Amino acid sequence: MSILAILFIIISAASLAALLLPLRAARGAIAFAGALGVWYGYQQHGAMAAVLPLLVFIVGASQALGGLLGDKRAQLSEDEERMRNGPLSGLGRGDARRFLDQGMWMHGRAGDTLTHEGDQVTHLYWLATGEAEVVAHKAVVGRLSGGSLIGEATILSRNRPRPRSG
């Protein structure tokens, strides 16, 4: 098997891994494929052939390292840490920090209504403590306890009207 065939297989495998692996590992796989492309392009075709793979390497490596550094620098409050360990458990600290920065914290009181049946849901709520009732057609159809997300089904389904109240 020629060096070209081996490099083609390795770069293709790294690209496939980038699609299948978790985000940080995917960025590393992209950087690896870029580094191989730099080596091959320069060896076989000269400096101009290494320019694009070099850009792929730089972007992939900087994003992979940025994710690692972001996890170390990210500061989370006690409530935010509980949320990261619950519904956001698949995210690193840095990604969780960026997600949480998109919203705002608010404290509700007993009896507050978060949404009405049939309304467009524009916010994702996290019930840190306490409980909430889910009401449909003026009847309680469920209860949520601390650590639950509220509104995620509607937000993730392109904000179609929510069939229940909470």
KANOR-V101920 format. One record per residue. N is the residue number from 0. RES is the residue in one small letter. OMEGA is omega in radians with two decimals (NA if undefined). Layout:
n->N res->RES omega->OMEGA
n->N res->RES omega->OMEGA
This chain:
n->0 res->m omega->-3.09
n->1 res->s omega->3.10
n->2 res->i omega->3.12
n->3 res->l omega->3.14
n->4 res->a omega->3.13
n->5 res->i omega->3.12
n->6 res->l omega->3.10
n->7 res->f omega->3.14
n->8 res->i omega->-3.11
n->9 res->i omega->-3.13
n->10 res->i omega->3.10
n->11 res->s omega->3.12
n->12 res->a omega->3.12
n->13 res->a omega->3.11
n->14 res->s omega->3.09
n->15 res->l omega->3.11
n->16 res->a omega->3.13
n->17 res->a omega->3.11
n->18 res->l omega->-3.01
n->19 res->l omega->-3.05
n->20 res->l omega->3.00
n->21 res->p omega->-2.95
n->22 res->l omega->-3.07
n->23 res->r omega->3.12
n->24 res->a omega->3.11
n->25 res->a omega->3.12
n->26 res->r omega->3.08
n->27 res->g omega->3.11
n->28 res->a omega->3.10
n->29 res->i omega->3.10
n->30 res->a omega->3.12
n->31 res->f omega->3.11
n->32 res->a omega->3.09
n->33 res->g omega->3.12
n->34 res->a omega->3.08
n->35 res->l omega->3.11
n->36 res->g omega->3.08
n->37 res->v omega->-3.11
n->38 res->w omega->-3.11
n->39 res->y omega->-3.10
n->40 res->g omega->-3.13
n->41 res->y omega->-3.12
n->42 res->q omega->-3.00
n->43 res->q omega->-2.97
n->44 res->h omega->3.11
n->45 res->g omega->-3.01
n->46 res->a omega->-3.10
n->47 res->m omega->-3.13
n->48 res->a omega->-3.12
n->49 res->a omega->-3.05
n->50 res->v omega->-3.11
n->51 res->l omega->3.07
n->52 res->p omega->3.09
n->53 res->l omega->3.08
n->54 res->l omega->3.10
n->55 res->v omega->3.12
n->56 res->f omega->-3.09
n->57 res->i omega->-3.12
n->58 res->v omega->-3.14
n->59 res->g omega->-3.13
n->60 res->a omega->-3.12
n->61 res->s omega->3.11
n->62 res->q omega->3.10
n->63 res->a omega->3.12
n->64 res->l omega->3.10
n->65 res->g omega->3.09
n->66 res->g omega->3.11
n->67 res->l omega->3.14
n->68 res->l omega->3.12
n->69 res->g omega->3.10
n->70 res->d omega->-3.12
n->71 res->k omega->-3.09
n->72 res->r omega->-3.03
n->73 res->a omega->3.09
n->74 res->q omega->3.13
n->75 res->l omega->3.05
n->76 res->s omega->3.12
n->77 res->e omega->3.11
n->78 res->d omega->-3.14
n->79 res->e omega->3.11
n->80 res->e omega->3.08
n->81 res->r omega->3.12
n->82 res->m omega->3.12
n->83 res->r omega->3.13
n->84 res->n omega->3.12
n->85 res->g omega->-3.04
n->86 res->p omega->-3.14
n->87 res->l omega->-3.01
n->88 res->s omega->3.13
n->89 res->g omega->-3.09
n->90 res->l omega->2.97
n->91 res->g omega->-3.12
n->92 res->r omega->-3.11
n->93 res->g omega->3.12
n->94 res->d omega->3.08
n->95 res->a omega->3.13
n->96 res->r omega->3.13
n->97 res->r omega->3.10
n->98 res->f omega->-3.10
n->99 res->l omega->3.13
n->100 res->d omega->3.12
n->101 res->q omega->-3.09
n->102 res->g omega->3.09
n->103 res->m omega->3.11
n->104 res->w omega->3.04
n->105 res->m omega->-3.13
n->106 res->h omega->3.13
n->107 res->g omega->3.09
n->108 res->r omega->3.08
n->109 res->a omega->3.12
n->110 res->g omega->3.11
n->111 res->d omega->3.08
n->112 res->t omega->-3.13
n->113 res->l omega->3.14
n->114 res->t omega->3.11
n->115 res->h omega->3.12
n->116 res->e omega->3.11
n->117 res->g omega->-3.14
n->118 res->d omega->2.98
n->119 res->q omega->3.09
n->120 res->v omega->-3.10
n->121 res->t omega->-3.11
n->122 res->h omega->3.00
n->123 res->l omega->-3.11
n->124 res->y omega->3.03
n->125 res->w omega->3.13
n->126 res->l omega->-3.07
n->127 res->a omega->3.14
n->128 res->t omega->3.10
n->129 res->g omega->3.12
n->130 res->e omega->3.12
n->131 res->a omega->3.08
n->132 res->e omega->3.03
n->133 res->v omega->-3.03
n->134 res->v omega->3.04
n->135 res->a omega->-3.14
n->136 res->h omega->3.09
n->137 res->k omega->3.10
n->138 res->a omega->3.09
n->139 res->v omega->-3.12
n->140 res->v omega->3.11
n->141 res->g omega->3.09
n->142 res->r omega->3.09
n->143 res->l omega->3.13
n->144 res->s omega->3.14
n->145 res->g omega->-3.12
n->146 res->g omega->-3.11
n->147 res->s omega->2.96
n->148 res->l omega->3.12
n->149 res->i omega->3.10
n->150 res->g omega->-3.06
n->151 res->e omega->-3.13
n->152 res->a omega->-3.14
n->153 res->t omega->3.13
n->154 res->i omega->-3.10
n->155 res->l omega->3.11
n->156 res->s omega->3.07
n->157 res->r omega->2.96
n->158 res->n omega->3.00
n->159 res->r omega->-3.12
n->160 res->p omega->-3.12
n->161 res->r omega->-3.06
n->162 res->p omega->-3.07
n->163 res->r omega->3.06
n->164 res->s omega->3.10
n->165 res->g omega->NA
